[in-house]
Amino acid sequence: MRLVLLGAPGSGKGTQAARLKQALGVVHISTGDLLRAAVAAGTPLGLQARAVMERGELVSDDIVLGMLEDRLNAGDTGKGFILDGYPRNSAQARALDALLQRLGQPIDQAVLLDVDNELLIERIAGRAKAEGRSDDTPETVRNRLRVYTEQTAPVIDFYAAAGSLLRVDGVGSVEDITTRVLAALGTSAR
Ligand code: AP5
């Protein structure tokens, strides 16, 4: 199964993707994790991405698409994948569609985790205390939420128009939300 997981910062994409990959037997591809690994490794791409991420802006479409294409060509996506954090604007949604058509691996479903802003801010503040992620500062979080509303929310319409969008209530326990996503997909844990 090939899924796109959509949702605002703090909506639980990473948390749910880690559980869904076990349940569905697919790989989890997070562009945020790939970018953070590049930053940590100090690669030229990481050096370019770091300041952009710390401002809460989007890294350039070309860089992220190239990185994603390399990851999809790693040879482990035969049983499917969950994309977390991609696509993040309409241009990325179109580029992904074209890339996956070329690879013969189109998306089956897009799942949107619905969470209101107040709870998003609360969850990220909790993670800021626990983990100190460099883009979890109050100012950057405000910007990430603005970028989400302005640039990423239109991607929801892209998948709705394609008839592949599933909306799932992202409020509640982590376990309950996984159950809801699997039910929406018409499947259960392996
Ligand atoms: P990315 O890493 O994708 O971050 P994000 O979308 O802002 O999402 P988060 O990681 O904050 O939240 P999440 O939805 O994964 O929630 P999580 O499970 O962690 O991107 C970071 C940056 O990289 C971007 O700002 C951009 O600069 C760049 N980037 C990435 N992709 C890009 C792209 N395609 N194009 C351009 N730039 C890109 O949960 C959050 C917290 O809540 C955790 O502490 C978790 O434990 C907790 N939590 C989760 N679920 C629950 C629950 N049910 N109840 C209580 N707590 C919960």
Residues whose N, C-alpha, C, O or C-beta is under 5 A from the ligand:
A	BS01	AP5	G7 A8 P9 G10 S11 G12 K13 G14 T15 Q16 T31 G32 D33 L35 V52 M53 G56 E57 L58 V59 V64 D84 G85 Y86 R88 R123 I124 R127 G170 G172 S173 V174
